[in-house]
Amino acid sequence: MSKLNRRDFLKMGATAGAGAMLASCGPKAPSCDPASLPDLSTGETIPMEDLITAAKCDGAVNIIAIPHDWANYGVAIEAFKAKYGLTMNENNPDAGSADELEAIRANKGNKGPEVPDTVDVGIGYGPSSKEEGLCSKYFLSTWDTIPLKDPDGYWFAEYYGILTFETIEGAATPPADWEDLLKPEYKGKVAMAGDVLKSNESVMTVMAAGISRAGGIDATVESATAAAQKGLEFWKEVVDSGNFIPVIADIGKITAGETPVTVQWDYLSLGNRDKLAGNPNLIITVPSSANVGGPYIGFVSAYAPHPYAGRLWYEYLMSDEGQLTWLSGYAYPIRYNDMAARGVIPADLAAKLPPADLVAKAVFLTLDQQAAIKAYITENWRKVVYGE
């Protein structure tokens, strides 16, 4: 997620907000009678006019783990509020994917503003969340143009990124590839952007280094697991060399110069570069030997307090407008190919992305591989890397 530049929706927001306030002060509209609201049990697409009406009855959307500087979510949130006049309750913006799902489990019987309506998690959490019954079934209006999704309608890919090295100019030489991180010049200078035990981004950071050492992988779970082991061994070497800083490298630590080299998704590193505007200057490089494509998925919680508003939020994010908002934050929208074929992607946005030849090296793991390596890496991280 990236730039914090916000569009000017003040006039529209004031108008929508006033309308929402007047509605809340009056008697409950007949259209908000539960018996008259659209059926959610089938998962079928709800016509937008009906969905908007039902979402206004909900009145709010509870989101979690959505920093405003992550893939331009700040702009998306403001645009959505202005467009539909709904409240957005933003919870625990720095949470990881595992935290989001735990928030659903812990609040199944609650209806407060802290209870997630929607989640944004690494793709490896999709099948297990469906199996556990955490997802609502819903076929978005753009469903047919989403290339990566659960065939039964329980989750869908939103956007993806590739990993980059984010280096503070003057604090370290920008690394060109994974093995560079083992050089003595990086002592006490290398950090990840999350906790491997909770963060899909950090799991993929381990995996990408492993794919580099393995020289690639095939489509089997066995090949992916073998590369995951090599990734764990690589990061053990980084730790043993004294090069690894065991902190979560957020923008505050980067700004303070505490994490000279951070491994991070491109939409975050490029967004940080723009936001910091040279204070400090960040140099973004893409590993030359191997990378992973990291799709994030979304779904509406099966226990959502605001099920219609949650669906409307995702209708917005998965529309052309929402997808372009992600792209302007350097995240590759999952519907990119469909939108490119229809000529709706501005050339200036496409030109801001990393070099196409390096992006093309990214490996997209199968769902079985995702599930296997997430479990393998999280279960073995401390044992292999720290000998515990």
Secondary structure, 3 states (H helix, E strand, C coil): CCCCCCCCCHHHHHHHHHHHHHHHHCCCCHHHCHHHCCCCCCCCCCCHHHHHHHHHHHCEEEEECCCCCCCCHHHHHHHHHHHHCCEEEEECCCCCHHHHHHHHHHCCCCCCCCCCCEEEEEHHHHHHHHHHCCECCCCCCCHHHCCCECCCCCCEEEEEEEEEEEEEECCECCCCCHHHHHCHHHCCCEEECCCCCCCHHHHHHHHHHHHHHHCCCCCCHHHHHHHHHHHHHHHHHHHHCCCEEEEECCHHHHHCCCCCEEEEEHHHHHHHHHHHCCCCCEEEECCCCCEEEEEEEEEEECCCCCHHHHHHHHHHHCCHHHHHHHHHCCCEECCHHHHHHCCCCCHHHHCCCCCHHHHCCEECCCHHHHHHHHHHHHHHHHHHHHCC
